[in-house]
Amino acid sequence: MKKAVTILSLMTTSAASAHEALAPHMHPHATSMLPGVEVFGVAALVLALGVIAYTYVKRG
């Protein structure tokens, strides 16, 4: 019985079977809510195109 308990306890302490709260893991739910650089780039492009379209319509 003592051997069986020892073998079972060795199998349960491996990293593969550890609960994610006990083993190091990534936090996909903790991503930043701030917009990235590409969002600002697309916003600047859209704004520039809007200004160009506005000046084109205003002239014509």
PDB file of N, CA, C, O and CB in Angstrom:
ATOM      1  N   MET A   1       0.836  -1.189   0.000  1.00  0.00           N
ATOM      2  CA  MET A   1       0.000   0.000   0.000  1.00  0.00           C
ATOM      3  C   MET A   1       0.878   1.248   0.000  1.00  0.00           C
ATOM      4  O   MET A   1       0.559   2.240  -0.656  1.00  0.00           O
ATOM      5  CB  MET A   1      -0.949   0.000   1.216  1.00  0.00           C
ATOM      6  N   LYS A   2       1.982   1.193   0.738  1.00  0.00           N
ATOM      7  CA  LYS A   2       2.864   2.342   0.819  1.00  0.00           C
ATOM      8  C   LYS A   2       3.503   2.641  -0.539  1.00  0.00           C
ATOM      9  O   LYS A   2       3.697   3.805  -0.891  1.00  0.00           O
ATOM     10  CB  LYS A   2       3.943   2.107   1.874  1.00  0.00           C
ATOM     11  N   LYS A   3       3.833   1.582  -1.312  1.00  0.00           N
ATOM     12  CA  LYS A   3       4.403   1.769  -2.650  1.00  0.00           C
ATOM     13  C   LYS A   3       3.379   2.408  -3.576  1.00  0.00           C
ATOM     14  O   LYS A   3       3.719   3.300  -4.354  1.00  0.00           O
ATOM     15  CB  LYS A   3       4.882   0.424  -3.232  1.00  0.00           C
ATOM     16  N   ALA A   4       2.144   1.968  -3.501  1.00  0.00           N
ATOM     17  CA  ALA A   4       1.101   2.509  -4.372  1.00  0.00           C
ATOM     18  C   ALA A   4       0.873   3.994  -4.103  1.00  0.00           C
ATOM     19  O   ALA A   4       0.696   4.772  -5.040  1.00  0.00           O
ATOM     20  CB  ALA A   4      -0.208   1.734  -4.182  1.00  0.00           C
ATOM     21  N   VAL A   5       0.877   4.388  -2.843  1.00  0.00           N
ATOM     22  CA  VAL A   5       0.696   5.797  -2.487  1.00  0.00           C
ATOM     23  C   VAL A   5       1.878   6.622  -2.977  1.00  0.00           C
ATOM     24  O   VAL A   5       1.695   7.736  -3.467  1.00  0.00           O
ATOM     25  CB  VAL A   5       0.527   5.958  -0.962  1.00  0.00           C
ATOM     26  N   THR A   6       3.081   6.089  -2.849  1.00  0.00           N
ATOM     27  CA  THR A   6       4.282   6.797  -3.311  1.00  0.00           C
ATOM     28  C   THR A   6       4.254   6.986  -4.826  1.00  0.00           C
ATOM     29  O   THR A   6       4.561   8.069  -5.325  1.00  0.00           O
ATOM     30  CB  THR A   6       5.555   6.030  -2.899  1.00  0.00           C
ATOM     31  N   ILE A   7       3.891   5.949  -5.548  1.00  0.00           N
ATOM     32  CA  ILE A   7       3.836   6.038  -7.009  1.00  0.00           C
ATOM     33  C   ILE A   7       2.753   7.019  -7.444  1.00  0.00           C
ATOM     34  O   ILE A   7       2.973   7.822  -8.351  1.00  0.00           O
ATOM     35  CB  ILE A   7       3.577   4.649  -7.627  1.00  0.00           C
ATOM     36  N   LEU A   8       1.604   6.963  -6.815  1.00  0.00           N
ATOM     37  CA  LEU A   8       0.521   7.890  -7.170  1.00  0.00           C
ATOM     38  C   LEU A   8       0.883   9.332  -6.849  1.00  0.00           C
ATOM     39  O   LEU A   8       0.548  10.239  -7.611  1.00  0.00           O
ATOM     40  CB  LEU A   8      -0.762   7.510  -6.439  1.00  0.00           C
ATOM     41  N   SER A   9       1.561   9.551  -5.733  1.00  0.00           N
ATOM     42  CA  SER A   9       1.931  10.925  -5.373  1.00  0.00           C
ATOM     43  C   SER A   9       3.004  11.471  -6.302  1.00  0.00           C
ATOM     44  O   SER A   9       3.039  12.677  -6.551  1.00  0.00           O
ATOM     45  CB  SER A   9       2.420  10.985  -3.923  1.00  0.00           C
ATOM     46  N   LEU A  10       3.883  10.616  -6.824  1.00  0.00           N
ATOM     47  CA  LEU A  10       4.881  11.071  -7.786  1.00  0.00           C
ATOM     48  C   LEU A  10       4.252  11.439  -9.120  1.00  0.00           C
ATOM     49  O   LEU A  10       4.698  12.376  -9.781  1.00  0.00           O
ATOM     50  CB  LEU A  10       5.936  10.001  -7.993  1.00  0.00           C
ATOM     51  N   MET A  11       3.230  10.717  -9.513  1.00  0.00           N
ATOM     52  CA  MET A  11       2.568  11.009 -10.780  1.00  0.00           C
ATOM     53  C   MET A  11       1.752  12.292 -10.716  1.00  0.00           C
ATOM     54  O   MET A  11       1.610  12.963 -11.738  1.00  0.00           O
ATOM     55  CB  MET A  11       1.675   9.855 -11.180  1.00  0.00           C
ATOM     56  N   THR A  12       1.221  12.654  -9.581  1.00  0.00           N
ATOM     57  CA  THR A  12       0.369  13.836  -9.481  1.00  0.00           C
ATOM     58  C   THR A  12       1.149  15.125  -9.308  1.00  0.00           C
ATOM     59  O   THR A  12       0.556  16.199  -9.406  1.00  0.00           O
ATOM     60  CB  THR A  12      -0.582  13.679  -8.341  1.00  0.00           C
ATOM     61  N   THR A  13       2.450  15.071  -9.054  1.00  0.00           N
ATOM     62  CA  THR A  13       3.216  16.294  -8.840  1.00  0.00           C
ATOM     63  C   THR A  13       3.948  16.755 -10.083  1.00  0.00           C
ATOM     64  O   THR A  13       4.734  17.700 -10.008  1.00  0.00           O
ATOM     65  CB  THR A  13       4.197  16.093  -7.730  1.00  0.00           C
ATOM     66  N   SER A  14       3.721  16.128 -11.218  1.00  0.00           N
ATOM     67  CA  SER A  14       4.393  16.562 -12.436  1.00  0.00           C
ATOM     68  C   SER A  14       3.774  17.865 -12.940  1.00  0.00           C
ATOM     69  O   SER A  14       2.628  18.181 -12.621  1.00  0.00           O
ATOM     70  CB  SER A  14       4.312  15.467 -13.522  1.00  0.00           C
ATOM     71  N   ALA A  15       4.539  18.612 -13.726  1.00  0.00           N
ATOM     72  CA  ALA A  15       4.064  19.904 -14.226  1.00  0.00           C
ATOM     73  C   ALA A  15       2.907  19.749 -15.203  1.00  0.00           C
ATOM     74  O   ALA A  15       2.057  20.634 -15.308  1.00  0.00           O
ATOM     75  CB  ALA A  15       5.202  20.655 -14.896  1.00  0.00           C
ATOM     76  N   ALA A  16       2.871  18.640 -15.912  1.00  0.00           N
ATOM     77  CA  ALA A  16       1.818  18.451 -16.906  1.00  0.00           C
ATOM     78  C   ALA A  16       0.455  18.268 -16.263  1.00  0.00           C
ATOM     79  O   ALA A  16      -0.560  18.636 -16.854  1.00  0.00           O
ATOM     80  CB  ALA A  16       2.134  17.258 -17.781  1.00  0.00           C
ATOM     81  N   SER A  17       0.416  17.714 -15.081  1.00  0.00           N
ATOM     82  CA  SER A  17      -0.869  17.487 -14.435  1.00  0.00           C
ATOM     83  C   SER A  17      -1.164  18.515 -13.344  1.00  0.00           C
ATOM     84  O   SER A  17      -2.166  18.404 -12.638  1.00  0.00           O
ATOM     85  CB  SER A  17      -0.909  16.098 -13.850  1.00  0.00           C
ATOM     86  N   ALA A  18      -0.293  19.510 -13.208  1.00  0.00           N
ATOM     87  CA  ALA A  18      -0.511  20.533 -12.179  1.00  0.00           C
ATOM     88  C   ALA A  18      -1.659  21.453 -12.601  1.00  0.00           C
ATOM     89  O   ALA A  18      -1.864  21.710 -13.787  1.00  0.00           O
ATOM     90  CB  ALA A  18       0.790  21.358 -11.933  1.00  0.00           C
ATOM     91  N   HIS A  19      -2.376  21.926 -11.636  1.00  0.00           N
ATOM     92  CA  HIS A  19      -3.448  22.873 -11.905  1.00  0.00           C
ATOM     93  C   HIS A  19      -2.829  24.165 -12.399  1.00  0.00           C
ATOM     94  O   HIS A  19      -1.739  24.531 -11.959  1.00  0.00           O
ATOM     95  CB  HIS A  19      -4.322  23.119 -10.642  1.00  0.00           C
ATOM     96  N   GLU A  20      -3.507  24.871 -13.312  1.00  0.00           N
ATOM     97  CA  GLU A  20      -2.913  26.066 -13.899  1.00  0.00           C
ATOM     98  C   GLU A  20      -2.677  27.181 -12.888  1.00  0.00           C
ATOM     99  O   GLU A  20      -1.885  28.085 -13.150  1.00  0.00           O
ATOM    100  CB  GLU A  20      -3.789  26.574 -15.000  1.00  0.00           C
ATOM    101  N   ALA A  21      -3.339  27.138 -11.750  1.00  0.00           N
ATOM    102  CA  ALA A  21      -3.086  28.134 -10.724  1.00  0.00           C
ATOM    103  C   ALA A  21      -1.761  27.867 -10.017  1.00  0.00           C
ATOM    104  O   ALA A  21      -1.192  28.776  -9.413  1.00  0.00           O
ATOM    105  CB  ALA A  21      -4.228  28.158  -9.716  1.00  0.00           C
ATOM    106  N   LEU A  22      -1.268  26.644 -10.081  1.00  0.00           N
ATOM    107  CA  LEU A  22      -0.011  26.299  -9.413  1.00  0.00           C
ATOM    108  C   LEU A  22       1.184  26.319 -10.359  1.00  0.00           C
ATOM    109  O   LEU A  22       2.316  26.500  -9.913  1.00  0.00           O
ATOM    110  CB  LEU A  22      -0.126  24.933  -8.777  1.00  0.00           C
ATOM    111  N   ALA A  23       0.955  26.138 -11.643  1.00  0.00           N
ATOM    112  CA  ALA A  23       2.034  26.112 -12.631  1.00  0.00           C
ATOM    113  C   ALA A  23       2.091  27.457 -13.348  1.00  0.00           C
ATOM    114  O   ALA A  23       1.055  28.093 -13.541  1.00  0.00           O
ATOM    115  CB  ALA A  23       1.831  24.952 -13.650  1.00  0.00           C
ATOM    116  N   PRO A  24       3.277  27.900 -13.746  1.00  0.00           N
ATOM    117  CA  PRO A  24       3.363  29.153 -14.502  1.00  0.00           C
ATOM    118  C   PRO A  24       2.612  29.032 -15.827  1.00  0.00           C
ATOM    119  O   PRO A  24       2.744  28.029 -16.528  1.00  0.00           O
ATOM    120  CB  PRO A  24       4.841  29.534 -14.757  1.00  0.00           C
ATOM    121  N   HIS A  25       1.834  30.039 -16.164  1.00  0.00           N
ATOM    122  CA  HIS A  25       1.061  30.004 -17.395  1.00  0.00           C
ATOM    123  C   HIS A  25       0.830  31.415 -17.890  1.00  0.00           C
ATOM    124  O   HIS A  25       0.986  32.384 -17.148  1.00  0.00           O
ATOM    125  CB  HIS A  25      -0.274  29.279 -17.185  1.00  0.00           C
ATOM    126  N   MET A  26       0.451  31.520 -19.168  1.00  0.00           N
ATOM    127  CA  MET A  26       0.162  32.819 -19.763  1.00  0.00           C
ATOM    128  C   MET A  26      -1.224  33.286 -19.324  1.00  0.00           C
ATOM    129  O   MET A  26      -2.058  32.480 -18.911  1.00  0.00           O
ATOM    130  CB  MET A  26       0.253  32.748 -21.310  1.00  0.00           C
ATOM    131  N   HIS A  27      -1.457  34.573 -19.414  1.00  0.00           N
ATOM    132  CA  HIS A  27      -2.739  35.156 -19.030  1.00  0.00           C
ATOM    133  C   HIS A  27      -3.394  35.801 -20.248  1.00  0.00           C
ATOM    134  O   HIS A  27      -3.256  37.007 -20.447  1.00  0.00           O
ATOM    135  CB  HIS A  27      -2.556  36.196 -17.894  1.00  0.00           C
ATOM    136  N   PRO A  28      -4.098  35.029 -21.060  1.00  0.00           N
ATOM    137  CA  PRO A  28      -4.723  35.627 -22.237  1.00  0.00           C
ATOM    138  C   PRO A  28      -5.831  36.600 -21.871  1.00  0.00           C
ATOM    139  O   PRO A  28      -6.202  37.446 -22.685  1.00  0.00           O
ATOM    140  CB  PRO A  28      -5.274  34.548 -23.136  1.00  0.00           C
ATOM    141  N   HIS A  29      -6.365  36.494 -20.662  1.00  0.00           N
ATOM    142  CA  HIS A  29      -7.433  37.391 -20.252  1.00  0.00           C
ATOM    143  C   HIS A  29      -6.889  38.709 -19.722  1.00  0.00           C
ATOM    144  O   HIS A  29      -7.671  39.594 -19.377  1.00  0.00           O
ATOM    145  CB  HIS A  29      -8.296  36.728 -19.201  1.00  0.00           C
ATOM    146  N   ALA A  30      -5.583  38.864 -19.646  1.00  0.00           N
ATOM    147  CA  ALA A  30      -4.987  40.077 -19.101  1.00  0.00           C
ATOM    148  C   ALA A  30      -4.335  40.912 -20.193  1.00  0.00           C
ATOM    149  O   ALA A  30      -3.329  41.575 -19.939  1.00  0.00           O
ATOM    150  CB  ALA A  30      -3.963  39.729 -18.030  1.00  0.00           C
ATOM    151  N   THR A  31      -4.889  40.892 -21.409  1.00  0.00           N
ATOM    152  CA  THR A  31      -4.322  41.703 -22.476  1.00  0.00           C
ATOM    153  C   THR A  31      -4.693  43.161 -22.264  1.00  0.00           C
ATOM    154  O   THR A  31      -5.650  43.479 -21.558  1.00  0.00           O
ATOM    155  CB  THR A  31      -4.807  41.214 -23.854  1.00  0.00           C
ATOM    156  N   SER A  32      -3.934  44.023 -22.875  1.00  0.00           N
ATOM    157  CA  SER A  32      -4.143  45.452 -22.720  1.00  0.00           C
ATOM    158  C   SER A  32      -5.399  45.890 -23.455  1.00  0.00           C
ATOM    159  O   SER A  32      -5.690  45.413 -24.552  1.00  0.00           O
ATOM    160  CB  SER A  32      -2.932  46.229 -23.228  1.00  0.00           C
ATOM    161  N   MET A  33      -6.128  46.790 -22.846  1.00  0.00           N
ATOM    162  CA  MET A  33      -7.316  47.341 -23.474  1.00  0.00           C
ATOM    163  C   MET A  33      -6.979  48.577 -24.306  1.00  0.00           C
ATOM    164  O   MET A  33      -7.853  49.109 -24.990  1.00  0.00           O
ATOM    165  CB  MET A  33      -8.360  47.685 -22.416  1.00  0.00           C
ATOM    166  N   LEU A  34      -5.731  49.044 -24.261  1.00  0.00           N
ATOM    167  CA  LEU A  34      -5.329  50.228 -25.003  1.00  0.00           C
ATOM    168  C   LEU A  34      -5.140  49.892 -26.476  1.00  0.00           C
ATOM    169  O   LEU A  34      -4.719  48.784 -26.807  1.00  0.00           O
ATOM    170  CB  LEU A  34      -4.041  50.819 -24.419  1.00  0.00           C
ATOM    171  N   PRO A  35      -5.446  50.838 -27.364  1.00  0.00           N
ATOM    172  CA  PRO A  35      -5.261  50.564 -28.788  1.00  0.00           C
ATOM    173  C   PRO A  35      -3.777  50.479 -29.139  1.00  0.00           C
ATOM    174  O   PRO A  35      -2.948  51.140 -28.513  1.00  0.00           O
ATOM    175  CB  PRO A  35      -5.944  51.647 -29.636  1.00  0.00           C
ATOM    176  N   GLY A  36      -3.451  49.679 -30.122  1.00  0.00           N
ATOM    177  CA  GLY A  36      -2.073  49.504 -30.545  1.00  0.00           C
ATOM    178  C   GLY A  36      -1.651  50.576 -31.535  1.00  0.00           C
ATOM    179  O   GLY A  36      -2.441  51.438 -31.919  1.00  0.00           O
ATOM    180  N   VAL A  37      -0.397  50.506 -31.935  1.00  0.00           N
ATOM    181  CA  VAL A  37       0.161  51.480 -32.868  1.00  0.00           C
ATOM    182  C   VAL A  37      -0.545  51.399 -34.216  1.00  0.00           C
ATOM    183  O   VAL A  37      -0.783  52.422 -34.858  1.00  0.00           O
ATOM    184  CB  VAL A  37       1.669  51.257 -33.043  1.00  0.00           C
ATOM    185  N   GLU A  38      -0.881  50.184 -34.647  1.00  0.00           N
ATOM    186  CA  GLU A  38      -1.540  50.042 -35.941  1.00  0.00           C
ATOM    187  C   GLU A  38      -2.923  50.688 -35.957  1.00  0.00           C
ATOM    188  O   GLU A  38      -3.375  51.149 -37.005  1.00  0.00           O
ATOM    189  CB  GLU A  38      -1.654  48.577 -36.305  1.00  0.00           C
ATOM    190  N   VAL A  39      -3.594  50.727 -34.818  1.00  0.00           N
ATOM    191  CA  VAL A  39      -4.900  51.392 -34.749  1.00  0.00           C
ATOM    192  C   VAL A  39      -4.729  52.886 -34.971  1.00  0.00           C
ATOM    193  O   VAL A  39      -5.525  53.506 -35.676  1.00  0.00           O
ATOM    194  CB  VAL A  39      -5.588  51.124 -33.384  1.00  0.00           C
ATOM    195  N   PHE A  40      -3.688  53.471 -34.372  1.00  0.00           N
ATOM    196  CA  PHE A  40      -3.431  54.901 -34.571  1.00  0.00           C
ATOM    197  C   PHE A  40      -3.032  55.176 -36.019  1.00  0.00           C
ATOM    198  O   PHE A  40      -3.395  56.214 -36.571  1.00  0.00           O
ATOM    199  CB  PHE A  40      -2.326  55.394 -33.609  1.00  0.00           C
ATOM    200  N   GLY A  41      -2.293  54.262 -36.639  1.00  0.00           N
ATOM    201  CA  GLY A  41      -1.906  54.430 -38.035  1.00  0.00           C
ATOM    202  C   GLY A  41      -3.105  54.417 -38.961  1.00  0.00           C
ATOM    203  O   GLY A  41      -3.207  55.251 -39.862  1.00  0.00           O
ATOM    204  N   VAL A  42      -4.008  53.484 -38.749  1.00  0.00           N
ATOM    205  CA  VAL A  42      -5.216  53.409 -39.575  1.00  0.00           C
ATOM    206  C   VAL A  42      -6.098  54.626 -39.328  1.00  0.00           C
ATOM    207  O   VAL A  42      -6.686  55.159 -40.269  1.00  0.00           O
ATOM    208  CB  VAL A  42      -6.000  52.109 -39.283  1.00  0.00           C
ATOM    209  N   ALA A  43      -6.200  55.069 -38.093  1.00  0.00           N
ATOM    210  CA  ALA A  43      -7.011  56.249 -37.780  1.00  0.00           C
ATOM    211  C   ALA A  43      -6.428  57.495 -38.446  1.00  0.00           C
ATOM    212  O   ALA A  43      -7.175  58.333 -38.952  1.00  0.00           O
ATOM    213  CB  ALA A  43      -7.102  56.454 -36.253  1.00  0.00           C
ATOM    214  N   ALA A  44      -5.100  57.624 -38.448  1.00  0.00           N
ATOM    215  CA  ALA A  44      -4.460  58.770 -39.103  1.00  0.00           C
ATOM    216  C   ALA A  44      -4.681  58.715 -40.608  1.00  0.00           C
ATOM    217  O   ALA A  44      -4.907  59.749 -41.238  1.00  0.00           O
ATOM    218  CB  ALA A  44      -2.951  58.805 -38.789  1.00  0.00           C
ATOM    219  N   LEU A  45      -4.618  57.521 -41.194  1.00  0.00           N
ATOM    220  CA  LEU A  45      -4.854  57.366 -42.628  1.00  0.00           C
ATOM    221  C   LEU A  45      -6.291  57.735 -42.992  1.00  0.00           C
ATOM    222  O   LEU A  45      -6.524  58.440 -43.973  1.00  0.00           O
ATOM    223  CB  LEU A  45      -4.553  55.928 -43.066  1.00  0.00           C
ATOM    224  N   VAL A  46      -7.242  57.263 -42.211  1.00  0.00           N
ATOM    225  CA  VAL A  46      -8.654  57.582 -42.461  1.00  0.00           C
ATOM    226  C   VAL A  46      -8.900  59.073 -42.300  1.00  0.00           C
ATOM    227  O   VAL A  46      -9.632  59.671 -43.089  1.00  0.00           O
ATOM    228  CB  VAL A  46      -9.571  56.790 -41.509  1.00  0.00           C
ATOM    229  N   LEU A  47      -8.296  59.676 -41.289  1.00  0.00           N
ATOM    230  CA  LEU A  47      -8.454  61.115 -41.072  1.00  0.00           C
ATOM    231  C   LEU A  47      -7.857  61.898 -42.237  1.00  0.00           C
ATOM    232  O   LEU A  47      -8.464  62.858 -42.713  1.00  0.00           O
ATOM    233  CB  LEU A  47      -7.791  61.540 -39.747  1.00  0.00           C
ATOM    234  N   ALA A  48      -6.676  61.499 -42.699  1.00  0.00           N
ATOM    235  CA  ALA A  48      -6.044  62.181 -43.828  1.00  0.00           C
ATOM    236  C   ALA A  48      -6.899  62.060 -45.087  1.00  0.00           C
ATOM    237  O   ALA A  48      -7.085  63.036 -45.813  1.00  0.00           O
ATOM    238  CB  ALA A  48      -4.642  61.606 -44.085  1.00  0.00           C
ATOM    239  N   LEU A  49      -7.421  60.857 -45.343  1.00  0.00           N
ATOM    240  CA  LEU A  49      -8.292  60.683 -46.506  1.00  0.00           C
ATOM    241  C   LEU A  49      -9.567  61.514 -46.381  1.00  0.00           C
ATOM    242  O   LEU A  49     -10.071  62.030 -47.378  1.00  0.00           O
ATOM    243  CB  LEU A  49      -8.648  59.206 -46.683  1.00  0.00           C
ATOM    244  N   GLY A  50     -10.082  61.642 -45.179  1.00  0.00           N
ATOM    245  CA  GLY A  50     -11.270  62.466 -44.944  1.00  0.00           C
ATOM    246  C   GLY A  50     -10.996  63.939 -45.205  1.00  0.00           C
ATOM    247  O   GLY A  50     -11.828  64.635 -45.786  1.00  0.00           O
ATOM    248  N   VAL A  51      -9.844  64.411 -44.784  1.00  0.00           N
ATOM    249  CA  VAL A  51      -9.472  65.813 -45.014  1.00  0.00           C
ATOM    250  C   VAL A  51      -9.284  66.067 -46.505  1.00  0.00           C
ATOM    251  O   VAL A  51      -9.719  67.093 -47.027  1.00  0.00           O
ATOM    252  CB  VAL A  51      -8.179  66.173 -44.240  1.00  0.00           C
ATOM    253  N   ILE A  52      -8.628  65.120 -47.190  1.00  0.00           N
ATOM    254  CA  ILE A  52      -8.441  65.266 -48.637  1.00  0.00           C
ATOM    255  C   ILE A  52      -9.788  65.268 -49.343  1.00  0.00           C
ATOM    256  O   ILE A  52     -10.003  66.094 -50.230  1.00  0.00           O
ATOM    257  CB  ILE A  52      -7.548  64.135 -49.191  1.00  0.00           C
ATOM    258  N   ALA A  53     -10.695  64.381 -48.984  1.00  0.00           N
ATOM    259  CA  ALA A  53     -12.018  64.337 -49.604  1.00  0.00           C
ATOM    260  C   ALA A  53     -12.802  65.610 -49.307  1.00  0.00           C
ATOM    261  O   ALA A  53     -13.507  66.121 -50.178  1.00  0.00           O
ATOM    262  CB  ALA A  53     -12.798  63.112 -49.115  1.00  0.00           C
ATOM    263  N   TYR A  54     -12.687  66.120 -48.096  1.00  0.00           N
ATOM    264  CA  TYR A  54     -13.407  67.345 -47.722  1.00  0.00           C
ATOM    265  C   TYR A  54     -12.915  68.541 -48.532  1.00  0.00           C
ATOM    266  O   TYR A  54     -13.718  69.340 -49.014  1.00  0.00           O
ATOM    267  CB  TYR A  54     -13.242  67.626 -46.219  1.00  0.00           C
ATOM    268  N   THR A  55     -11.599  68.665 -48.683  1.00  0.00           N
ATOM    269  CA  THR A  55     -11.071  69.787 -49.460  1.00  0.00           C
ATOM    270  C   THR A  55     -11.410  69.627 -50.943  1.00  0.00           C
ATOM    271  O   THR A  55     -11.627  70.625 -51.630  1.00  0.00           O
ATOM    272  CB  THR A  55      -9.545  69.900 -49.272  1.00  0.00           C
ATOM    273  N   TYR A  56     -11.459  68.406 -51.445  1.00  0.00           N
ATOM    274  CA  TYR A  56     -11.820  68.164 -52.834  1.00  0.00           C
ATOM    275  C   TYR A  56     -13.278  68.543 -53.083  1.00  0.00           C
ATOM    276  O   TYR A  56     -13.588  69.166 -54.098  1.00  0.00           O
ATOM    277  CB  TYR A  56     -11.579  66.695 -53.202  1.00  0.00           C
ATOM    278  N   VAL A  57     -14.163  68.178 -52.179  1.00  0.00           N
ATOM    279  CA  VAL A  57     -15.587  68.503 -52.322  1.00  0.00           C
ATOM    280  C   VAL A  57     -15.807  69.993 -52.144  1.00  0.00           C
ATOM    281  O   VAL A  57     -16.638  70.574 -52.841  1.00  0.00           O
ATOM    282  CB  VAL A  57     -16.435  67.716 -51.305  1.00  0.00           C
ATOM    283  N   LYS A  58     -15.091  70.626 -51.237  1.00  0.00           N
ATOM    284  CA  LYS A  58     -15.267  72.050 -50.974  1.00  0.00           C
ATOM    285  C   LYS A  58     -14.820  72.891 -52.178  1.00  0.00           C
ATOM    286  O   LYS A  58     -15.428  73.920 -52.471  1.00  0.00           O
ATOM    287  CB  LYS A  58     -14.482  72.459 -49.717  1.00  0.00           C
ATOM    288  N   ARG A  59     -13.771  72.462 -52.868  1.00  0.00           N
ATOM    289  CA  ARG A  59     -13.295  73.179 -54.055  1.00  0.00           C
ATOM    290  C   ARG A  59     -14.266  73.027 -55.233  1.00  0.00           C
ATOM    291  O   ARG A  59     -14.480  73.972 -55.993  1.00  0.00           O
ATOM    292  CB  ARG A  59     -11.903  72.671 -54.457  1.00  0.00           C
ATOM    293  N   GLY A  60     -14.832  71.871 -55.373  1.00  0.00           N
ATOM    294  CA  GLY A  60     -15.642  71.570 -56.561  1.00  0.00           C
ATOM    295  C   GLY A  60     -17.024  71.999 -56.439  1.00  0.00           C
ATOM    296  O   GLY A  60     -17.813  71.808 -57.364  1.00  0.00           O
TER     297      GLY A  60
END
